[in-house]
């Protein structure tokens, strides 16, 4: 039932005027129609009993049971919620008159002027006066407070009935008598508020008794409205009593107005809980996305920091391909996730500010700054890993070149030393003639010359082996073993050479003959032969260059070598002429030659053979150098293509970065238009992606060609990738800013014109287009908007309060988002914790706690369970089992305490 304890007190003057009009109506109706009087008796009696039963009593006869004034005073106490003076318990007439007077005085104190109604008439059981008094009480406590669109009492109740029954066929409420005779209006009121109780479409206008009985029985059974009239009384009367109908209808109004308040309270709670649930879901999504991104970074960085060396260039190039795959396939989605993470965080913070919730603080280590820091570390690791791969490729190329060179020189040296130990250990001089010994000695001297000439090669072999060790060549063990074997053999050859020389010199004193020509031949043939071997070795030498200048240097050196061939050929002819002279002298003097030069193993045939081989290698070297020159020219073309594309892309990125900066400041049109234009602008930027891919293709060709520098451009692929990612991120952030402005506008009810005014004022004072106002600029902006802060000193007054709101960190600058948040807060109203508490109090029927059953009855299932799971048990003195504390829960929603 409706609680009338909160009836408003009005001034005596206003109340007197109102109730004088009502009393005049009563005076005109003193002579009641018998049918009307019957209806009023039933209605007023039922109405009184609906309140008296709260005090555990009731009346049977309305003019008899109020004669002693006791139940009349009790009725007034129940419906007003106030205490009346203590009644007199005597049975004498004077006691009864005094009690009735106390009741009438109380009615008069509520602004009701009673005319022609005295205590004596009530004590005497005057039916008309008693009914008039009850009607006055009904008007004051049940009808007066009804208010609908600035109309009150009877007019307000009639307007309420008209509004509620307007959609129903065959219902046209114009008064409180004949409009209700067919019963459809009563049924329409019930169906409008409780459609589950009435099957309205089954009712017939030509069956008013059934309609009335259906409405009265449903109201009594389900709405706690007692049956105040009989259907036959209404149908059997030409014009039903207006006061009886008004009394009956007012009970419907109060019954449904209470449900309306509960529904409003439930809707408010649902709205608040829906916002909270959505925010919590966004927080969970942010935490999950941040955790996944940080986990991916955590797993990726060790891979980028791994510096495990490979053995070959092919192995390192495979790593380079894996890194390129990471850059082009695995990283781009993570860039998008990082951008989405920042957008989600900003949107969540905006929603929290708009709903008066505390700012979202992610878990430790999952702040946007933490993610940016981890991302910065990742990019640092990327740069280091790419530089390491390139340096390793250079190192392995160098190692392979050195290893090939080492084995080539070692093979030549080993070929030369083959059989030298056996030669040096033979003792042929013991049975030789003097001339033969001299020949052996000369031959040994030539060998020493040859040995000395090979000393440089041995040193080169050792130096190359040392460099391979220093560069950590994977097969250093075999290189060291071979080098050590060569050095040990070289030491043995040196010792054997010295030993044989000493033996020959001891024998030399006994030998005088010497063939000068053979000796001269040997001395000149040995260095020439060594020169030819060195030339052949140089002509076969592998080379590696990285630019045109280096290959041109090799070509120049080769041309210089070819220019010396003429002199070398003259030396060859001179050496061959010595051998010819030997043959001539031998023939002219009849000397029998052994067939070979005793001082050297180098024959004219071997010199000619090596000369022919060397001459054949010259054009081969020419072709190899020319092919390398063509390769370097091709590489230079690749550099030029990459540079041309890179310069265009770099300029485009710079232009678009400046353009988006201007757009973010000079945006016009509605926010939706701005958002549409920005998204179209974003699409136009994404159409440039083929140019980026084209540049990536050039970059891949350059890396595959092992090109490490480019003099035609200052841009690197890494710089352009970072610039492109920054451009896409800046556009996404600008779009997010406009979306947040739309969210702010819709949530705060800010008009488009207000946003234009705020944007125009902000841009006007943002002289440097930085997107933020300094303190003095912001102060001038506030003055332009009508704020009286012109005379505030720094740190004092209203301006200091406002700065504390828009710049809580004291940075001295105010962003546009902070400016919009402040202006929206100044111009709009939002839900508060007190409003939510008041709503819960209505649902809890004025109790300081609420039960799970009440929550499930008044709220949707998911939001009811949400509250039950988070509300703490109520511990107040009036606590009952299962009581929940809705007050602390409401304050926790707004961050005023811990939930």
Secondary structure, DSSP 8 states (H G I E B T S, - for coil): ----TT-----HHHHHHHHHHHHHHHHHTSS--HHHHHHHHHHHHHHHHHHHGGGT---SSTTTTTTTSHHHHHHHHHHH-----------SHHHHHHHHHHHHHHHHHTT----S--HHHHHTT-HHHHHHHHHHHHIIIIITT-EETTEEHHHHHHHHHHHHHTTSTT----SSSGGGTTSHHHHHHHHHH-TTT--GGG--TT-HHHHHHHHHHHHHHHS-----S-HHHHHTSSS--HHHHHHHHHHHHHHHHHHHHHHHHHHHHHHHHHHHHHHHHHHHHHHHHHHHHHHHHHHHHHHHH-----SSHHHHHHHHHHHHHIIIIIHHHHHHHHHHHHHHHHHHHHHHHHTT-------TT-SHHHHHHHHHHHHHHHHHHHHHHHHHHHHHHHHHHHHHHHHHHHHHHHHHHTTHHHHHH--GGGG--HHHHHHHHHHHHHHHHHHHHHHHHHHHHHHHHHHHHHTT-TTHHHHHHHHHHHHHHHHHHHHHHHHHHHHHHHHHTT-----HHHHHHHHHHHHHHHHHHHHHHHHH-----SSHHHHHHHHHHHHHHHHTHHHHHHHHHHHHHHHHHHHHHHHHHT----SS-TT-S--HHHHHHHHHHHHHHHHHHHHHHHHHHHHHHHHHHHHHHHHHHHHHHHHHHHHHHHHHHHHHHH--S-HHHHHHHHHHHHHHHHTTHHHHHHHHHHHHHHHHTT----TT-S--HHHHHHHHHHHHHHHHHHHHHHHHHHHHHHHHT--HHHHHHHHHHHHHH-TT-SSEEEHHHHHHHHHHTT---TT--TTSHHHHHHHHHHTTT--SEEEHHHHHHHHHHHH-----HHHHHHHHHHHTTT-SSEEHHHHHHHS-HHHHHHHHHH-EE--STT--TTEEEHHHHHHHHTTSS--
